[in-house]
Amino acid sequence: MATVEERIKKVTARVLRLDPKDIRPEHSFTEDLGAESVQSIELVAMFEEEFGIEMDEDAALSVTTVGGAVDFIANVCKEQGVDVE
């Protein structure tokens, strides 16, 4: 099974049309990766689908970096009983 970080990079790369190898934990979704507000909302929806979780949209949208998303989603998975690496 892919790690949370690998899965987040895969989804982010698909939504923003980037190479997953070019995405780093310290990257900002908007400043470094070029996500616009509509794409940020799409990312939240795609992360929910990828991990089978429900996230508070405002809390999810307040996460600004890839590494922050890894921590946030891992915590949501834990809270909701979803097993991830």
C-alpha positions in Angstrom: 0.0 0.0 0.0 1.2 3.5 -0.9 2.0 5.9 2.0 -0.3 8.8 2.8 2.3 11.1 1.3 2.6 9.1 -2.0 -1.2 9.0 -2.3 -1.5 12.8 -1.7 1.2 13.5 -4.3 -0.6 11.2 -6.8 -3.9 13.0 -6.4 -2.3 16.5 -6.4 -0.3 15.6 -9.5 -3.5 14.5 -11.3 -5.6 17.5 -10.3 -2.8 20.1 -11.0 -1.3 18.2 -14.0 2.1 17.9 -12.5 4.7 15.2 -12.2 4.5 13.6 -8.7 8.3 13.5 -8.5 8.2 17.4 -8.6 6.0 17.6 -5.5 7.7 18.1 -2.1 6.3 18.2 1.4 7.3 21.8 1.9 5.5 23.0 -1.3 2.6 25.3 -0.9 -0.4 24.2 -2.9 -1.1 27.7 -4.2 2.3 29.4 -4.3 4.6 26.6 -5.4 2.2 24.3 -7.2 -0.2 26.9 -8.7 -3.5 25.6 -7.3 -6.3 28.1 -7.8 -9.3 28.2 -5.4 -11.5 25.9 -7.6 -8.6 23.4 -7.7 -8.1 23.6 -4.0 -11.8 22.6 -3.5 -11.3 19.8 -6.1 -8.3 18.6 -4.2 -10.3 18.3 -0.9 -13.0 16.3 -2.7 -10.4 14.0 -4.4 -8.5 13.4 -1.1 -11.8 12.5 0.5 -12.5 10.0 -2.3 -8.9 8.6 -2.3 -8.9 7.9 1.4 -12.6 7.2 2.0 -13.0 10.0 4.6 -15.1 13.1 5.3 -13.1 16.3 6.0 -14.3 19.6 7.3 -13.9 21.7 4.2 -12.8 24.9 6.0 -10.3 23.1 8.0 -9.0 21.2 5.0 -8.7 24.4 2.9 -6.7 26.0 5.7 -3.9 23.5 5.1 -1.4 25.2 2.9 1.4 22.7 2.3 1.7 19.1 1.0 3.4 18.1 4.3 0.6 19.7 6.2 -2.0 17.8 4.1 -0.2 14.5 5.0 -0.5 15.2 8.7 -4.0 16.5 8.4 -5.3 13.6 6.4 -3.4 11.0 8.5 -5.2 12.5 11.6 -8.6 12.5 9.9 -8.1 8.8 8.8 -7.1 7.9 12.4 -10.2 9.7 13.8 -12.5 8.0 11.3 -10.9 4.5 11.7 -9.4 4.4 8.2 -6.2 2.3 8.1 -3.3 4.0 6.3 0.4 3.7 6.3 
